């Protein structure tokens, strides 16, 4: 194997083949291991940005090109006995073909995943339960579990009221442009509990006194 990859002009294709393959496999393994970190580790549907997978695979595409270039070039040079120029052309074609194949596979996977997703607006009015604490007054995101069409789904959520602890029954009252939902705590009657308003400012003067410029009877 060493002679095949690194003897004579072998390193022209052997080095890209080995480095591209190692990097490709490492990126793939790391992505699969970290896939559930951002959304919890329970079986559910998670609503995410459809372009995220392609951003994750941008470096993966470069690795795929070098991997395809290296192995196709080695096959042409060692297997078919071709010279360096035609092997370079075949290697470049192999790299481009592998990148195209990777992109096609990603689109197919995303298409299958999207087919099971639902419109986030369907969650409005439904009850759920806090899965991760939701910080108060939209200062951060938590997560809420909601059952839609007999399937448990996990949504990133914010609230306009105080912090909602894990395990609190909530009701979905709205959706947001960033693909999150707005929730409020739910009372024992299944109704959303609106956030309490701030108390009105107190008058400086005694009760019943109307000062100059304030509404009331005209001053002499």
Secondary structure, DSSP 8 states (H G I E B T S, - for coil): -HHHHHSGGGHHHHHHHHHHHHHHHHHHHHHHHTTTTTT-SSS-EE---TTHHHHHTHHHHHHHHHHHHHHHHHIIIIIS---HHHHHHHHHHHHHHHHHHHHHHHHHHHHHHHTT---GGGGTT-EEEEEE-B-GGGSS-EEEEEEETTEEEEEEEE-SSS-B-TT-EEEEEEE-TTS-EEEEEB-TTS-B-----------SS-TT---TTSSSS---
